[in-house]
């Protein structure tokens, strides 16, 4: 298994290590529920170095990303990042990504760990087919990536930077630390405020010591604690954020995934047209009235948690499938997401989830089920 630059930190703090997408990663350091609550009420630090980081430079870098991404790239400003999808020709999703724009000829794309090699191959195929002048540098193993999330995170960050707390959502800045550079973005995958930091693997220890000065990660009442993949999943599920292999996939129409905001169907129009791969298939879906099934959120009666693959029924008829489920630490009830018939994807609709032995009663709710309180 591959090991991140923070691997020793995980072991030193009692991380329960598991294999995830070819990497040794911490699933938790103790109680997933406590780690979840820590992020919702204070702050948590996640090692997300397993995510792929691809530096794309050259005369046609912007053109390449415009071709493969569902979001418009040409009007991005320097210091801006955008969430988008990489689709296949049929309109399915190869991956969901985050694109950072440094300038006209330099970009960074963050991809899911399980899809890194597939996306690299896909980009290389597009470069070859369209004869683009582009250099791609896979920086995944040379860098680390840390997510710091929670309502008290900006107070902590303000101790070491006055600029970062002023960043708008989906903006980033590059900071100097001695001879190295850190990329800090106001992004995250938890539904809370926070930042994600990309930095050279060689300076991880020094950078964390600076950021976490006077912070005891192991204290029972600490403003910042280490958080594993288990709580990362429950946090994103409460916040209605899709996960590749669950709500997103090559065989799932991109318009079914609940992220229509990330699909610019007019990209092929305007002064700088950027038709993206899969756009024609999605336009056909739109013309036919949209996808037959769309992403829904559920709150479940009782204590049993729905699991991926369970059938969703209404009036005894199969209407869809569960894609993710968990016991919500914040709401105190089982919750789930699933892709169901659009006609019944209406908040308040009563459904049944077939576990194979019995049916769980559930109700369709507006997605996301959790929104962070306004400041």
Phi, psi and omega per residue, in radians:
X1 nan 2.549 3.029
X2 -1.283 2.619 3.134
X3 -2.148 2.391 -3.141
X4 -1.387 2.874 3.097
X5 -1.096 -0.235 3.141
X6 -1.751 0.218 -3.047
X7 -0.997 -0.768 -3.139
X8 -1.107 -0.681 3.112
X9 -1.011 -0.747 3.141
X10 -1.089 -0.805 -3.134
X11 -1.156 -0.701 -3.129
X12 -1.102 -0.495 -3.096
X13 -1.840 0.322 3.008
X14 1.348 0.490 3.123
X15 -1.123 2.366 3.037
X16 -1.479 1.871 -2.974
X17 -1.594 2.436 3.125
X18 -2.402 2.892 3.030
X19 -1.494 2.262 3.094
X20 -2.479 1.993 3.117
X21 0.940 0.622 3.092
X22 1.547 0.037 -3.122
X23 -2.025 2.619 2.988
X24 -1.514 1.995 -3.021
X25 -2.296 2.684 3.104
X26 -1.442 2.146 3.048
X27 -1.372 -0.547 3.077
X28 -2.960 2.982 3.049
X29 -2.030 0.025 -3.106
X30 3.057 -1.978 -3.138
X31 -1.591 2.158 3.084
X32 -1.066 -0.700 -3.133
X33 -1.097 -0.734 3.132
X34 -1.173 -0.669 3.112
X35 -1.143 -0.698 3.091
X36 -1.038 -0.852 -3.119
X37 -1.128 -0.620 3.094
X38 -1.002 -0.754 -3.130
X39 -1.237 -0.677 -3.129
X40 -1.211 -0.485 -3.026
X41 -1.901 -0.378 -3.068
X42 -2.487 -1.601 -3.129
X43 -2.898 2.564 3.120
X44 -2.472 2.626 3.137
X45 -2.039 2.212 -3.124
X46 -1.962 2.407 2.945
X47 -1.518 1.978 3.105
X48 -2.081 0.548 -3.114
X49 -1.186 -0.242 3.098
X50 -1.255 -0.340 3.094
X51 -1.101 2.499 -3.136
X52 -1.351 2.442 3.121
X53 -2.216 1.929 -3.049
X54 -1.984 2.027 3.080
X55 -1.543 2.189 -3.056
X56 -2.141 2.059 -3.080
X57 -2.290 2.874 3.074
X58 2.134 2.995 -3.057
X59 -1.023 -0.591 -3.086
X60 -1.891 0.344 -3.115
X61 -1.040 -0.809 3.139
X62 -1.124 -0.685 3.136
X63 -1.124 -0.713 3.111
X64 -1.075 -0.847 -3.100
X65 -1.184 -0.615 3.059
X66 -1.100 -0.558 -3.122
X67 -1.312 -0.607 -3.041
X68 -1.730 -0.302 -3.062
X69 -1.759 2.539 -3.135
X70 -1.376 -0.223 3.086
X71 -1.682 2.682 3.082
X72 -1.240 2.304 -3.116
X73 -1.792 -0.546 -2.995
X74 -1.117 -0.476 -3.118
X75 -1.752 0.173 3.044
X76 -1.194 2.515 3.094
X77 -1.673 2.738 3.024
X78 -1.049 2.337 -3.099
X79 1.534 0.162 3.133
X80 -1.944 2.540 3.012
X81 -2.211 2.629 -3.121
X82 -2.355 2.434 3.023
X83 -1.485 2.378 3.125
X84 -2.740 -3.131 -3.133
X85 -2.023 2.592 2.928
X86 -1.885 2.039 -3.024
X87 -1.845 2.806 2.965
X88 -1.638 3.083 -3.066
X89 -1.072 -0.464 -3.108
X90 -1.492 -0.033 -3.130
X91 1.569 0.113 3.011
X92 -1.392 3.014 -3.016
X93 -1.877 2.054 3.033
X94 -1.320 -0.611 3.136
X95 -3.035 2.783 2.907
X96 -1.885 2.452 -2.924
X97 -2.384 2.899 3.004
X98 -2.143 2.171 -3.105
X99 -1.892 2.243 3.102
X100 -1.911 2.324 3.106
X101 -1.894 2.035 3.029
X102 -1.465 -0.909 3.055
X103 -2.746 -2.945 -3.047
X104 -1.057 -0.450 -3.039
X105 -2.097 0.188 -3.130
X106 -2.447 2.149 -3.128
X107 -2.391 2.835 3.002
X108 -2.248 2.380 3.071
X109 -2.113 2.180 3.067
X110 -1.762 2.211 -3.071
X111 -2.170 2.910 3.113
X112 -1.242 2.536 -3.074
X113 -0.983 -0.759 -3.074
X114 -1.204 -0.309 -3.051
X115 -1.922 0.050 -3.029
X116 -0.979 -0.912 -3.093
X117 -1.126 -0.661 3.135
X118 -1.127 -0.736 -3.126
X119 -1.222 -0.684 3.073
X120 -1.017 -0.801 3.125
X121 -1.093 -0.750 3.139
X122 -1.066 -0.805 3.138
X123 -1.091 -0.742 3.128
X124 -1.090 -0.647 3.112
X125 -1.139 -0.722 3.120
X126 -1.167 -0.731 3.100
X127 -1.012 -0.799 -3.118
X128 -1.190 -0.775 -3.073
X129 -1.152 -0.605 -3.064
X130 -1.848 0.132 3.059
X131 0.916 0.960 -3.112
X132 -1.614 2.579 3.079
X133 -1.688 1.711 -3.025
X134 -2.544 2.520 2.992
X135 -2.032 2.285 3.129
X136 -2.071 2.223 -3.134
X137 -2.104 1.968 3.092
X138 -1.383 1.839 -3.052
X139 -1.698 0.204 -3.009
X140 -0.988 -0.866 -3.060
X141 -1.449 -0.153 3.131
X142 -1.660 -0.152 -3.064
X143 -2.280 2.971 3.019
X144 -2.140 2.787 3.078
X145 -2.444 2.236 -3.082
X146 -2.215 2.344 3.047
X147 -1.876 2.267 3.120
X148 -2.101 1.989 -2.928
X149 -2.315 2.524 3.070
X150 2.465 2.820 -3.055
X151 -1.156 -0.337 -3.126
X152 -1.817 0.102 -3.055
X153 -1.124 -0.749 -3.077
X154 -1.142 -0.514 3.047
X155 -1.112 -0.714 3.117
X156 -1.164 -0.788 -3.116
X157 -1.124 -0.594 -3.099
X158 -1.110 -0.292 3.112
X159 -1.252 -0.409 -3.103
X160 -2.041 -0.173 3.135
X161 -2.662 2.311 3.040
X162 -1.581 -0.347 -3.093
X163 -1.400 -0.810 -3.016
X164 -0.980 -0.780 -3.137
X165 -1.114 -0.253 3.115
X166 -1.579 -0.111 3.131
X167 -1.106 2.473 3.008
X168 -1.404 2.873 3.084
X169 -1.028 2.457 3.136
X170 1.069 0.627 2.960
X171 -2.161 2.730 3.130
X172 -2.465 2.858 3.066
X173 -2.407 2.716 3.088
X174 -1.924 2.141 -3.087
X175 -1.966 2.603 3.093
X176 -1.658 2.338 3.020
X177 -2.258 1.762 -2.994
X178 0.997 -2.066 -3.103
X179 -1.704 0.071 -3.080
X180 -1.893 2.835 3.120
X181 -2.056 2.435 3.092
X182 -2.036 2.347 3.032
X183 -1.752 2.132 -3.099
X184 -2.097 2.115 -3.113
X185 -2.112 2.596 3.105
X186 -1.555 1.274 -3.089
X187 -2.412 2.977 3.105
X188 3.042 3.094 -2.992
X189 -2.370 0.617 -3.045
X190 -2.234 -0.232 -3.022
X191 1.532 -0.002 3.106
X192 -1.911 2.938 3.029
X193 -1.261 2.805 3.105
X194 2.745 -3.000 -3.123
X195 -2.353 2.816 2.959
X196 -2.167 2.389 -3.037
X197 -2.133 2.250 3.047
X198 -1.982 2.245 -3.045
X199 -2.629 2.768 3.116
X200 -1.043 2.448 -3.123
X201 -1.020 -0.533 -3.042
X202 -1.213 -0.318 -3.083
X203 -2.017 0.249 -3.093
X204 -1.001 -0.873 -3.084
X205 -1.031 -0.792 -3.114
X206 -1.136 -0.737 -3.111
X207 -1.146 -0.710 -3.136
X208 -1.203 -0.626 3.090
X209 -1.094 -0.665 3.116
X210 -1.189 -0.822 -3.106
X211 -1.187 -0.685 -3.037
X212 -1.729 0.404 3.089
X213 -0.999 2.279 -3.133
X214 1.225 0.215 3.093
X215 -1.870 2.209 3.084
X216 -1.754 1.814 -3.082
X217 -1.107 -0.382 -3.075
X218 -1.755 -0.047 3.141
X219 -1.149 2.521 -3.114
X220 -1.061 -0.719 3.076
X221 -1.970 1.546 -3.096
X222 -2.107 2.495 3.113
X223 -1.228 -0.307 -3.133
X224 -2.492 2.269 3.081
X225 -2.349 2.776 3.053
X226 -1.283 2.417 -3.078
X227 -2.219 2.400 -3.103
X228 -1.680 -3.094 -3.090
X229 -1.170 -0.461 -3.135
X230 -1.072 -0.876 3.128
X231 -1.241 -0.529 3.076
X232 -1.031 -0.652 -3.134
X233 -1.270 -0.772 -3.132
X234 -1.174 -0.609 3.117
X235 -1.132 -0.814 -3.096
X236 -1.206 -0.547 3.137
X237 -1.201 -0.767 3.047
X238 -1.021 -0.657 -3.087
X239 -1.461 0.040 3.063
X240 1.252 0.471 -3.088
X241 -1.675 2.221 -3.085
X242 -1.245 2.691 3.112
X243 -2.183 2.316 3.125
X244 -1.063 2.415 -3.083
X245 1.581 -0.136 3.094
X246 -2.145 -1.374 3.129
X247 -1.524 -0.243 -3.130
X248 -2.161 2.483 3.114
X249 -3.070 2.886 -3.109
X250 -1.105 -0.472 -3.125
X251 -1.748 0.199 3.105
X252 -1.954 2.136 3.139
X253 -1.026 2.325 -3.080
X254 -1.020 -0.495 -3.141
X255 -1.385 -0.043 3.105
X256 -1.680 -0.102 -2.887
X257 -1.625 0.000 3.112
X258 1.370 0.293 3.141
X259 -2.211 0.785 3.139
X260 -1.002 -0.518 3.123
X261 -1.043 -0.386 -3.081
X262 -1.655 0.182 -3.120
X263 -2.148 1.855 -3.130
X264 -1.585 1.632 -3.059
X265 -1.248 -0.160 3.113
X266 -1.790 0.313 -3.073
X267 -1.091 -0.411 -3.104
X268 -1.510 0.120 -3.118
X269 -2.012 3.003 3.105
X270 1.611 -3.013 -3.078
X271 -1.221 -0.502 -3.130
X272 -2.207 1.369 -3.089
X273 -1.112 2.427 -3.132
X274 -2.364 1.145 3.109
X275 -1.060 2.306 -3.098
X276 -1.856 2.684 3.134
X277 -1.054 2.220 -3.109
X278 1.704 -0.164 -3.070
X279 -1.118 -0.726 -3.123
X280 -1.102 -0.700 3.119
X281 -1.129 -0.699 3.131
X282 -1.226 -0.613 3.092
X283 -1.133 -0.657 3.089
X284 -1.123 -0.727 3.093
X285 -1.053 -0.747 3.102
X286 -1.058 -0.792 -3.100
X287 -1.108 -0.475 -3.140
X288 -1.553 0.191 3.088
X289 1.754 0.141 3.137
X290 1.612 3.034 -3.121
X291 -1.170 2.601 3.137
X292 -1.209 -0.509 -3.122
X293 -2.207 2.559 -3.115
X294 -2.383 2.894 -3.073
X295 -1.314 2.335 -3.141
X296 -2.248 2.744 3.037
X297 -1.979 2.589 -3.090
X298 -2.332 2.544 2.888
X299 -1.975 2.304 -2.978
X300 -1.892 2.406 3.032
X301 -1.301 2.571 3.102
X302 1.570 -2.785 -3.055
X303 -2.070 -0.125 -3.091
X304 -1.434 2.416 -3.073
X305 -1.677 2.245 3.048
X306 -1.149 2.671 3.130
X307 -2.165 2.742 3.115
X308 -0.952 2.351 3.099
X309 1.711 -0.230 3.111
X310 -1.221 2.524 -3.120
X311 -1.413 2.441 3.045
X312 -1.815 2.347 -3.098
X313 -2.228 2.676 2.997
X314 -2.433 2.217 -3.088
X315 0.956 0.634 3.087
X316 1.397 -0.024 -3.100
X317 -1.841 2.410 3.124
X318 -1.203 2.202 -3.091
X319 -2.168 -0.048 -3.128
X320 2.925 -2.830 -3.029
X321 -2.538 2.536 3.066
X322 -1.328 2.375 3.111
X323 -1.878 -0.503 3.111
X324 -2.692 2.636 3.064
X325 -2.742 2.679 3.081
X326 -2.858 2.900 2.924
X327 -1.442 2.086 -3.071
X328 -1.344 1.989 3.096
X329 -1.117 -0.552 -3.118
X330 -1.348 -0.780 -3.076
X331 -1.543 -0.357 3.104
X332 1.327 0.306 3.133
X333 -2.415 2.790 3.043
X334 -1.197 2.434 3.101
X335 -2.299 2.907 -3.131
X336 -2.787 2.851 2.895
X337 -2.177 2.675 3.127
X338 -2.827 2.891 3.105
X339 -1.881 2.041 -3.017
X340 -2.303 2.941 3.121
X341 -0.939 2.303 -3.076
X342 -1.021 -0.606 -3.066
X343 -1.109 -0.488 -3.111
X344 -1.856 0.069 3.115
X345 -1.453 1.222 -3.087
X346 -2.289 2.189 3.131
X347 -0.907 2.311 -3.111
X348 1.783 -0.256 3.125
X349 -1.179 2.283 3.105
X350 -1.509 2.315 3.121
X351 -2.355 2.959 3.051
X352 -2.156 2.448 3.124
X353 -1.951 2.075 -3.039
X354 -1.473 1.966 3.142
X355 -1.504 -0.129 -3.057
X356 1.786 -0.434 3.113
X357 -2.064 -0.627 3.133
X358 -2.648 2.899 3.122
X359 -1.731 2.388 3.041
X360 -1.702 2.266 3.090
X361 -1.372 2.376 -3.099
X362 -2.574 2.908 3.133
X363 -2.322 2.389 3.059
X364 -1.225 2.329 3.117
X365 -2.227 2.843 3.068
X366 -1.139 2.453 3.131
X367 -1.796 2.286 0.144
X368 -1.476 2.787 3.121
X369 -1.362 -0.396 -3.141
X370 -2.214 2.344 2.976
X371 -2.258 2.341 -3.108
X372 -1.097 2.486 3.128
X373 -1.027 2.531 3.091
X374 -1.242 2.495 -3.129
X375 -1.122 nan nan
